[in-house]
Amino acid sequence: MPSAVATATLLCCDAWFDIVLDWNGGAPTGSVLTAAFAELPLAALLLYAAGKTVRLTVAIAWRRAGRTGPVPPLSRLSLTAFTVEEERRPRADPRPRRG
């Protein structure tokens, strides 16, 4: 997922650089077409896939944490929303019994 976001960012940067550097060169048409029909749609697809993966992962973690009801939006979740408390078991006394 982080690699998808990084790749999408680099694709947007590459499209921008291609257009800006070819703008005064006399032939920006190829750069604009490549950006519009290849680089930017692929970047959008990668960002969509990364977002969908995050939402699916949060939904699975929400259910595994034993929570019911709809999953709140990602902007309203805290990082500690999915902490699962360990079952507390009484520890055995390490001291030997005297009898």
C-alpha positions as CSV (number, residue, x, y, z in Angstrom):
1,M,0.0,0.0,0.0
2,P,2.7,2.6,0.8
3,S,4.4,1.7,-2.5
4,A,1.1,2.3,-4.4
5,V,0.9,5.8,-2.8
6,A,4.5,6.5,-3.6
7,T,4.2,5.3,-7.2
8,A,1.1,7.4,-7.7
9,T,2.9,10.5,-6.3
10,L,5.8,9.9,-8.6
11,L,3.5,9.4,-11.6
12,C,1.9,12.8,-10.9
13,C,5.3,14.4,-10.5
14,D,6.5,12.8,-13.8
15,A,3.4,14.0,-15.7
16,W,4.0,17.5,-14.4
17,F,7.7,17.6,-15.2
18,D,7.0,16.2,-18.7
19,I,4.4,18.9,-19.5
20,V,6.4,21.7,-18.0
21,L,9.7,20.8,-19.7
22,D,8.0,20.2,-23.1
23,W,5.8,23.3,-22.9
24,N,8.2,25.7,-24.6
25,G,9.8,23.0,-26.7
26,G,7.1,23.2,-29.4
27,A,5.6,19.8,-29.0
28,P,3.7,19.6,-25.6
29,T,0.9,17.5,-27.2
30,G,2.7,14.2,-26.6
31,S,3.4,15.0,-23.0
32,V,-0.2,16.2,-22.4
33,L,-1.7,13.1,-24.0
34,T,0.6,10.8,-22.1
35,A,-0.2,12.5,-18.8
36,A,-4.0,12.6,-19.5
37,F,-4.4,9.1,-20.8
38,A,-1.6,7.1,-19.0
39,E,0.1,8.6,-16.1
40,L,-2.7,10.4,-14.3
41,P,-5.3,7.7,-14.7
42,L,-2.8,5.1,-13.4
43,A,-2.0,7.3,-10.5
44,A,-5.7,7.7,-9.7
45,L,-6.2,3.9,-9.9
46,L,-3.3,3.3,-7.5
47,L,-4.6,5.8,-5.0
48,Y,-8.1,4.3,-5.2
49,A,-6.6,0.8,-4.7
50,A,-4.6,2.0,-1.7
51,G,-7.6,3.7,-0.1
52,K,-9.8,0.7,-0.7
53,T,-7.1,-1.5,0.9
54,V,-7.0,0.7,4.0
55,R,-10.8,0.8,4.4
56,L,-11.0,-3.0,4.0
57,T,-8.2,-3.5,6.5
58,V,-9.9,-1.2,9.0
59,A,-13.2,-3.0,8.6
60,I,-11.6,-6.4,9.2
61,A,-9.7,-5.1,12.3
62,W,-13.0,-3.5,13.5
63,R,-14.8,-6.8,13.4
64,R,-11.9,-8.8,14.9
65,A,-11.7,-6.3,17.8
66,G,-15.3,-7.4,18.7
67,R,-16.9,-4.1,17.7
68,T,-20.4,-4.0,16.2
69,G,-22.1,-1.5,14.1
70,P,-20.9,0.4,11.2
71,V,-17.2,1.3,10.8
72,P,-16.7,5.0,11.3
73,P,-14.9,7.1,8.7
74,L,-11.1,6.9,8.7
75,S,-10.9,10.5,9.8
76,R,-12.6,9.8,13.0
77,L,-10.6,6.7,14.1
78,S,-7.9,6.9,16.6
79,L,-4.8,4.8,16.4
80,T,-5.8,3.1,19.7
81,A,-9.2,2.1,18.4
82,F,-8.1,-1.5,17.7
83,T,-6.1,-2.4,20.8
84,V,-7.3,-5.7,22.1
85,E,-6.9,-6.2,25.8
86,E,-5.2,-9.4,26.9
87,E,-7.2,-11.8,28.8
88,R,-6.1,-11.4,32.4
89,R,-5.2,-14.7,34.0
90,P,-4.1,-15.2,37.6
91,R,-0.4,-15.9,37.7
92,A,0.9,-18.9,39.6
93,D,2.8,-17.9,42.7
94,P,6.5,-18.5,41.8
95,R,7.4,-19.0,45.5
96,P,7.5,-22.6,46.7
97,R,4.9,-23.6,49.2
98,R,6.1,-24.5,52.7
99,G,4.4,-27.2,54.4
